[in-house]
Amino acid sequence: MVNTNIDAKKNRIQSVARHVALLLLDTVLVLILWTYATADLGHYTARMDADIASETLLGVRIFENGFRQPDTWVVSTHNYVIMAPNLASFIYPIVGKNMNLAMGLAIVILFLLMAWLMYVCLNEVGLSHVGVISAMILSFSLMRTSDDIQQMIFLYAAYYVVHFITLFLLLILYNRAIKKDKVSLWVFGLTLLLSFLNGLQGMHAALFCYMPLLGVEIVRRFVSFIKKEKQSNFKILGWLLSTAFLSVFATKIVGSYTLGASRNIRHAGEKFVEYVWPFFLDVISFENMPVLVALFCVLAAVGYFFMIKELLTGGKESLAGAGAPASSPFWSMLAFPFGVIVCMLSSTFTTAEAAPRYYVMILFVVGVGVALFMHFLKELLEKRNCKLAESKAGNRSGKGVMAIAGYVVLAVAALVIVYGTDKAYIFNKDLIVNDNSSDWATAKVARWMEDHGYEYGYSTFNHANPITVMSNNKVKVRAVNSMKEMQGAKWLSDKTWYPPYRSSEGPTCYIVSDSGDEDFAEFLAAQQPTIIEEDDVEGYAIYVLDHDYTVWVD
């Protein structure tokens, strides 16, 4: 009787602790997402650079061109079909043609959609709410503040967010397909269309989504074959083969947006050691609470080990899901490490560029891996508890083991709460509180042009588009290839911005940084233009010439 009362008291304590943990986890996740949203909506220029500025301006051009990317836009490495600038083009007229707000809203909508799909995906796999929210907190916070990794998904341009929306949608549909052992016709049609549209935007979706999931399906079937289990519906394999093929095929249609690389077999080892591996290690930040981050990485590895062991060795009573392991939804969780592997192999064995952003999937590997650790620890100990339950002593021992498992999960959740709270504070400080972009030289140049009544100007790529975005499109400074030749820059620009596609009449500002002084001096000597006004603003020399001397050369 005494033992029963003690057990009931322990259960109540654990239940209260679990509810508190749930509340705190939810709060931390909201804080992180709120910080990202505030940074995008109210502090969009805090980390402004030329690439982000170009994406922002493209949203306006897509709007002006009837909501599709204009043929006159000079792309970098991909087309824009279903990316943030496309969504921003629809929002732009709704928010009073506020360019920066439109892009910020587009990114917030997209990363919240990704977060929702991630929650649905992990929840349908069978992870607890504690595990799911822990995975999301870690996946959304393990990077440095406003580095390339953070900007790929959550901030300013969010180049990769659509790919991860696609990934989580695919994982949800894949899990439902292997559960029902069939692929619905509407799923087939929708995902084929999505793979084609993603392929038009370049190879990233194939590397992040389609190839990893196809690899998961091939491994799943191979394991079933080795274990002499009945193969599931081959339409599932055909579906994934079709989406992967179509995604890669679509990149060929636009020609220049494939990997643009040749084989690198001979120097693969050298490239891996010098570039790929260091960049891979640079994705996760160990600057804050390094011991805790290292612990999360270890727990993630253990979590994946537990899952893989159950998928490979479990029978009909596998911990990886009800029924035979071949139909377990946990197979889909291999898409995250497979995504890392695919990108690392691509970077190593081709001459394609290597950069930390290509291995961004490791964030989800760690986050999901920790959730898997929580899940399988409890499941494994519960399985052991069932075996001990036959004897009275075993029953007592089993209850103790399960209590320990519950406390371990709560302890891990507590560590996630501590880490997530710290990162939310750091993100808020760096992205919002310390935003001094209004005092930047580019902002002051934009204000100078506004105050003096000038709307149009030119500078080199690193300065031109940022000045435009700092003014929220009130002034328009376009990029030139050099301050000597004064030809329109053929990189993230639009040829309608330059004569002869626009009038060359009227005063035009030429904004020269220190590095362009000599080139601009040669331009002045060659053209002998009439200088209406000149000034110096925070290291920029501003020359107002009598008309536009820039030209676009096809």
VENQUI-V350442 format. One record per backbone hydrogen bond with DSSP energy under -0.5 kcal/mol. NH is the residue of the N-H (numbers start at 1). CO is the residue of the C=O. E is the energy in kcal/mol with one decimal. If there is no record, write none. Layout:
# VENQUI-V350442
nh=NH co=CO e=E
nh=NH co=CO e=E
This chain:
# VENQUI-V350442
nh=5 co=1 e=-2.1
nh=6 co=2 e=-2.2
nh=7 co=3 e=-2.7
nh=8 co=4 e=-2.4
nh=9 co=5 e=-2.2
nh=10 co=6 e=-2.4
nh=11 co=7 e=-2.5
nh=12 co=8 e=-2.1
nh=13 co=9 e=-2.3
nh=14 co=10 e=-2.7
nh=15 co=11 e=-2.4
nh=16 co=12 e=-2.6
nh=17 co=13 e=-2.6
nh=18 co=14 e=-2.3
nh=19 co=15 e=-2.2
nh=20 co=16 e=-2.4
nh=21 co=17 e=-2.5
nh=22 co=18 e=-2.5
nh=23 co=19 e=-2.2
nh=24 co=20 e=-2.6
nh=25 co=21 e=-2.9
nh=26 co=22 e=-2.5
nh=27 co=23 e=-2.1
nh=28 co=24 e=-2.5
nh=29 co=25 e=-2.5
nh=30 co=26 e=-2.3
nh=31 co=27 e=-2.3
nh=32 co=28 e=-2.3
nh=33 co=29 e=-2.5
nh=34 co=30 e=-3.0
nh=35 co=31 e=-2.3
nh=36 co=32 e=-2.2
nh=37 co=33 e=-2.6
nh=38 co=34 e=-2.7
nh=39 co=35 e=-2.4
nh=40 co=36 e=-2.3
nh=41 co=37 e=-2.5
nh=42 co=38 e=-2.8
nh=43 co=38 e=-0.7
nh=43 co=39 e=-0.9
nh=46 co=43 e=-1.7
nh=48 co=45 e=-1.6
nh=53 co=49 e=-2.5
nh=54 co=50 e=-1.9
nh=55 co=51 e=-1.8
nh=56 co=52 e=-2.0
nh=57 co=53 e=-2.3
nh=58 co=54 e=-1.9
nh=59 co=55 e=-1.3
nh=60 co=56 e=-0.9
nh=61 co=57 e=-2.0
nh=62 co=58 e=-2.8
nh=63 co=59 e=-1.7
nh=64 co=60 e=-2.6
nh=65 co=61 e=-1.3
nh=66 co=63 e=-1.5
nh=67 co=62 e=-2.2
nh=68 co=62 e=-1.0
nh=69 co=80 e=-0.5
nh=73 co=70 e=-1.4
nh=74 co=493 e=-3.5
nh=75 co=73 e=-0.8
nh=79 co=200 e=-0.8
nh=81 co=79 e=-0.5
nh=86 co=83 e=-0.7
nh=87 co=83 e=-1.7
nh=88 co=84 e=-2.8
nh=89 co=85 e=-1.7
nh=90 co=86 e=-0.7
nh=90 co=87 e=-1.0
nh=91 co=87 e=-1.5
nh=92 co=88 e=-2.5
nh=93 co=89 e=-0.6
nh=94 co=91 e=-0.6
nh=95 co=91 e=-1.8
nh=96 co=93 e=-1.0
nh=97 co=92 e=-2.3
nh=98 co=92 e=-0.6
nh=99 co=97 e=-1.0
nh=102 co=98 e=-2.4
nh=103 co=99 e=-2.0
nh=104 co=100 e=-2.4
nh=105 co=101 e=-2.8
nh=106 co=102 e=-2.1
nh=107 co=103 e=-2.1
nh=108 co=104 e=-2.2
nh=109 co=105 e=-2.6
nh=110 co=106 e=-2.1
nh=111 co=107 e=-2.8
nh=112 co=108 e=-2.1
nh=113 co=109 e=-1.9
nh=114 co=110 e=-2.4
nh=115 co=111 e=-2.3
nh=116 co=112 e=-2.4
nh=117 co=113 e=-2.5
nh=118 co=114 e=-2.4
nh=119 co=115 e=-2.2
nh=120 co=116 e=-2.5
nh=121 co=117 e=-2.6
nh=122 co=118 e=-2.6
nh=123 co=119 e=-2.4
nh=124 co=120 e=-2.5
nh=125 co=121 e=-1.4
nh=126 co=122 e=-1.0
nh=126 co=123 e=-0.5
nh=127 co=122 e=-1.7
nh=132 co=128 e=-2.8
nh=133 co=129 e=-2.5
nh=134 co=130 e=-2.0
nh=135 co=131 e=-2.4
nh=136 co=132 e=-2.1
nh=137 co=133 e=-2.6
nh=138 co=134 e=-2.3
nh=139 co=135 e=-2.5
nh=140 co=136 e=-1.9
nh=141 co=138 e=-1.2
nh=142 co=138 e=-1.5
nh=147 co=144 e=-1.0
nh=151 co=147 e=-2.1
nh=152 co=148 e=-1.1
nh=152 co=149 e=-0.7
nh=153 co=149 e=-0.6
nh=153 co=150 e=-0.9
nh=154 co=150 e=-2.4
nh=155 co=150 e=-1.1
nh=157 co=155 e=-2.7
nh=158 co=151 e=-1.0
nh=158 co=155 e=-2.0
nh=159 co=151 e=-0.7
nh=160 co=152 e=-2.8
nh=161 co=152 e=-0.8
nh=161 co=158 e=-0.9
nh=163 co=160 e=-0.6
nh=164 co=160 e=-1.7
nh=165 co=161 e=-2.0
nh=166 co=162 e=-2.4
nh=167 co=163 e=-2.3
nh=168 co=164 e=-2.3
nh=169 co=165 e=-2.1
nh=170 co=166 e=-2.6
nh=171 co=167 e=-2.5
nh=172 co=168 e=-2.1
nh=173 co=169 e=-2.3
nh=174 co=170 e=-2.8
nh=175 co=171 e=-2.5
nh=176 co=172 e=-1.9
nh=177 co=173 e=-2.0
nh=178 co=174 e=-2.5
nh=179 co=175 e=-1.6
nh=180 co=176 e=-2.1
nh=181 co=177 e=-1.6
nh=182 co=177 e=-1.6
nh=184 co=182 e=-0.5
nh=188 co=184 e=-2.2
nh=189 co=185 e=-2.5
nh=190 co=186 e=-2.7
nh=191 co=187 e=-2.5
nh=192 co=188 e=-1.9
nh=193 co=189 e=-2.1
nh=194 co=190 e=-2.3
nh=195 co=191 e=-2.5
nh=196 co=192 e=-2.0
nh=197 co=193 e=-2.5
nh=198 co=194 e=-2.6
nh=199 co=195 e=-2.2
nh=200 co=196 e=-1.8
nh=201 co=197 e=-0.6
nh=201 co=198 e=-1.0
nh=202 co=199 e=-1.8
nh=203 co=257 e=-0.7
nh=207 co=203 e=-2.1
nh=208 co=204 e=-2.8
nh=209 co=205 e=-2.9
nh=210 co=205 e=-1.4
nh=211 co=206 e=-2.6
nh=213 co=209 e=-1.9
nh=214 co=210 e=-2.1
nh=215 co=211 e=-2.4
nh=216 co=212 e=-2.0
nh=217 co=213 e=-2.2
nh=218 co=214 e=-2.2
nh=219 co=215 e=-2.4
nh=220 co=216 e=-2.8
nh=221 co=217 e=-2.2
nh=222 co=218 e=-2.2
nh=223 co=219 e=-2.7
nh=224 co=220 e=-1.9
nh=225 co=221 e=-2.2
nh=226 co=222 e=-2.6
nh=227 co=223 e=-2.3
nh=228 co=225 e=-1.1
nh=229 co=224 e=-3.2
nh=236 co=233 e=-1.6
nh=237 co=233 e=-0.6
nh=238 co=234 e=-2.4
nh=239 co=235 e=-2.4
nh=240 co=236 e=-2.0
nh=241 co=237 e=-2.5
nh=242 co=238 e=-2.2
nh=243 co=239 e=-2.2
nh=244 co=240 e=-2.2
nh=245 co=241 e=-2.6
nh=246 co=242 e=-2.8
nh=247 co=243 e=-2.0
nh=248 co=244 e=-1.9
nh=249 co=245 e=-3.0
nh=250 co=246 e=-2.4
nh=251 co=247 e=-0.9
nh=251 co=248 e=-0.6
nh=252 co=248 e=-0.8
nh=252 co=249 e=-1.0
nh=253 co=249 e=-0.9
nh=254 co=250 e=-1.0
nh=255 co=252 e=-0.5
nh=256 co=254 e=-2.4
nh=257 co=251 e=-0.6
nh=258 co=255 e=-0.7
nh=264 co=349 e=-2.2
nh=268 co=265 e=-1.0
nh=271 co=267 e=-2.5
nh=272 co=268 e=-2.6
nh=273 co=269 e=-2.2
nh=274 co=270 e=-2.4
nh=275 co=271 e=-2.5
nh=276 co=271 e=-1.8
nh=277 co=272 e=-3.0
nh=279 co=275 e=-2.5
nh=280 co=276 e=-2.5
nh=281 co=277 e=-2.3
nh=282 co=278 e=-0.9
nh=283 co=280 e=-1.2
nh=285 co=142 e=-3.1
nh=293 co=289 e=-2.2
nh=294 co=290 e=-2.6
nh=295 co=291 e=-2.1
nh=296 co=292 e=-2.3
nh=297 co=293 e=-2.1
nh=298 co=294 e=-2.1
nh=299 co=295 e=-2.9
nh=300 co=296 e=-2.4
nh=301 co=297 e=-2.0
nh=302 co=298 e=-2.4
nh=303 co=299 e=-2.8
nh=304 co=300 e=-2.5
nh=305 co=301 e=-2.1
nh=306 co=302 e=-2.8
nh=307 co=303 e=-2.1
nh=308 co=304 e=-3.0
nh=309 co=305 e=-2.5
nh=310 co=306 e=-2.0
nh=311 co=307 e=-2.5
nh=312 co=308 e=-2.4
nh=313 co=309 e=-2.6
nh=314 co=310 e=-2.0
nh=318 co=315 e=-1.6
nh=321 co=318 e=-1.0
nh=323 co=316 e=-0.6
nh=327 co=324 e=-1.7
nh=328 co=325 e=-2.0
nh=330 co=320 e=-0.8
nh=331 co=328 e=-1.3
nh=332 co=329 e=-1.2
nh=333 co=330 e=-1.1
nh=334 co=331 e=-1.9
nh=335 co=332 e=-1.7
nh=336 co=333 e=-0.9
nh=337 co=333 e=-0.6
nh=338 co=334 e=-2.4
nh=339 co=335 e=-1.9
nh=340 co=336 e=-1.6
nh=341 co=337 e=-2.4
nh=342 co=338 e=-2.8
nh=343 co=339 e=-2.1
nh=344 co=340 e=-2.4
nh=345 co=341 e=-2.7
nh=346 co=342 e=-2.4
nh=347 co=343 e=-2.2
nh=348 co=344 e=-2.2
nh=349 co=345 e=-2.8
nh=350 co=346 e=-0.5
nh=351 co=262 e=-2.1
nh=358 co=355 e=-1.7
nh=359 co=356 e=-2.0
nh=360 co=357 e=-1.3
nh=362 co=359 e=-2.0
nh=363 co=360 e=-1.8
nh=364 co=361 e=-0.7
nh=365 co=361 e=-1.8
nh=366 co=362 e=-2.2
nh=367 co=363 e=-2.3
nh=368 co=364 e=-2.7
nh=369 co=365 e=-2.1
nh=370 co=366 e=-2.1
nh=371 co=367 e=-1.5
nh=372 co=368 e=-2.4
nh=373 co=369 e=-2.1
nh=374 co=370 e=-2.1
nh=375 co=371 e=-2.2
nh=376 co=372 e=-3.0
nh=377 co=373 e=-2.2
nh=378 co=374 e=-1.5
nh=379 co=375 e=-2.1
nh=380 co=376 e=-2.9
nh=381 co=377 e=-2.1
nh=382 co=378 e=-2.1
nh=383 co=379 e=-2.1
nh=384 co=380 e=-1.9
nh=385 co=381 e=-2.3
nh=386 co=382 e=-1.9
nh=387 co=383 e=-1.3
nh=388 co=384 e=-1.6
nh=389 co=385 e=-1.2
nh=390 co=387 e=-0.5
nh=391 co=388 e=-1.2
nh=395 co=391 e=-2.5
nh=396 co=392 e=-1.9
nh=397 co=393 e=-2.6
nh=398 co=394 e=-3.0
nh=399 co=395 e=-2.1
nh=400 co=396 e=-1.8
nh=401 co=397 e=-2.3
nh=402 co=398 e=-2.4
nh=403 co=399 e=-2.1
nh=404 co=400 e=-2.1
nh=405 co=401 e=-2.3
nh=406 co=402 e=-2.2
nh=407 co=403 e=-2.1
nh=408 co=404 e=-2.4
nh=409 co=405 e=-2.3
nh=410 co=406 e=-2.1
nh=411 co=407 e=-2.3
nh=412 co=408 e=-2.5
nh=413 co=409 e=-2.5
nh=414 co=410 e=-2.3
nh=415 co=411 e=-2.0
nh=416 co=412 e=-2.2
nh=417 co=413 e=-2.3
nh=418 co=414 e=-2.4
nh=419 co=415 e=-2.7
nh=420 co=416 e=-3.2
nh=421 co=417 e=-2.4
nh=422 co=418 e=-2.0
nh=423 co=419 e=-2.5
nh=424 co=420 e=-2.4
nh=425 co=421 e=-2.1
nh=426 co=422 e=-2.2
nh=427 co=423 e=-3.1
nh=428 co=424 e=-2.3
nh=429 co=425 e=-2.3
nh=430 co=426 e=-2.8
nh=431 co=427 e=-2.8
nh=432 co=428 e=-1.7
nh=433 co=428 e=-2.4
nh=434 co=429 e=-2.5
nh=435 co=432 e=-1.4
nh=436 co=434 e=-0.8
nh=439 co=436 e=-2.1
nh=440 co=437 e=-1.5
nh=444 co=440 e=-1.9
nh=445 co=441 e=-2.4
nh=446 co=442 e=-2.1
nh=447 co=443 e=-2.2
nh=448 co=444 e=-2.2
nh=449 co=445 e=-2.3
nh=450 co=446 e=-2.2
nh=451 co=447 e=-3.1
nh=452 co=448 e=-1.8
nh=453 co=450 e=-1.4
nh=454 co=449 e=-2.7
nh=457 co=476 e=-2.1
nh=458 co=509 e=-1.9
nh=459 co=478 e=-2.1
nh=461 co=480 e=-0.6
nh=463 co=460 e=-1.9
nh=464 co=460 e=-2.5
nh=465 co=461 e=-0.6
nh=467 co=463 e=-1.7
nh=468 co=464 e=-1.7
nh=469 co=465 e=-2.4
nh=470 co=466 e=-2.5
nh=471 co=467 e=-1.1
nh=472 co=469 e=-1.4
nh=473 co=468 e=-2.5
nh=474 co=471 e=-0.8
nh=476 co=455 e=-3.8
nh=477 co=475 e=-0.6
nh=478 co=457 e=-2.6
nh=478 co=476 e=-0.6
nh=480 co=459 e=-2.0
nh=481 co=487 e=-3.0
nh=486 co=482 e=-1.9
nh=488 co=551 e=-2.0
nh=489 co=479 e=-2.2
nh=491 co=489 e=-1.1
nh=492 co=74 e=-1.3
nh=493 co=74 e=-0.6
nh=495 co=72 e=-1.7
nh=497 co=494 e=-2.1
nh=498 co=495 e=-1.4
nh=501 co=498 e=-1.7
nh=508 co=545 e=-1.9
nh=509 co=456 e=-2.4
nh=510 co=543 e=-3.0
nh=511 co=458 e=-3.0
nh=511 co=509 e=-0.5
nh=512 co=510 e=-0.6
nh=512 co=541 e=-3.1
nh=513 co=511 e=-0.5
nh=516 co=513 e=-1.4
nh=517 co=514 e=-1.2
nh=520 co=516 e=-2.5
nh=521 co=517 e=-2.0
nh=522 co=518 e=-1.8
nh=523 co=519 e=-2.0
nh=524 co=520 e=-2.6
nh=525 co=521 e=-2.1
nh=526 co=522 e=-2.0
nh=527 co=523 e=-2.7
nh=528 co=524 e=-2.3
nh=531 co=529 e=-0.6
nh=532 co=530 e=-0.7
nh=532 co=544 e=-3.0
nh=533 co=544 e=-1.3
nh=535 co=542 e=-2.2
nh=537 co=540 e=-3.0
nh=540 co=537 e=-2.2
nh=541 co=512 e=-2.8
nh=541 co=539 e=-0.5
nh=542 co=535 e=-3.2
nh=542 co=540 e=-0.6
nh=543 co=510 e=-2.5
nh=543 co=541 e=-0.6
nh=544 co=533 e=-3.6
nh=545 co=508 e=-2.8
nh=545 co=543 e=-0.7
nh=546 co=530 e=-1.8
nh=548 co=504 e=-3.0
nh=549 co=547 e=-0.6
nh=551 co=486 e=-1.8
nh=552 co=499 e=-2.8
nh=553 co=551 e=-0.5
nh=554 co=552 e=-0.6
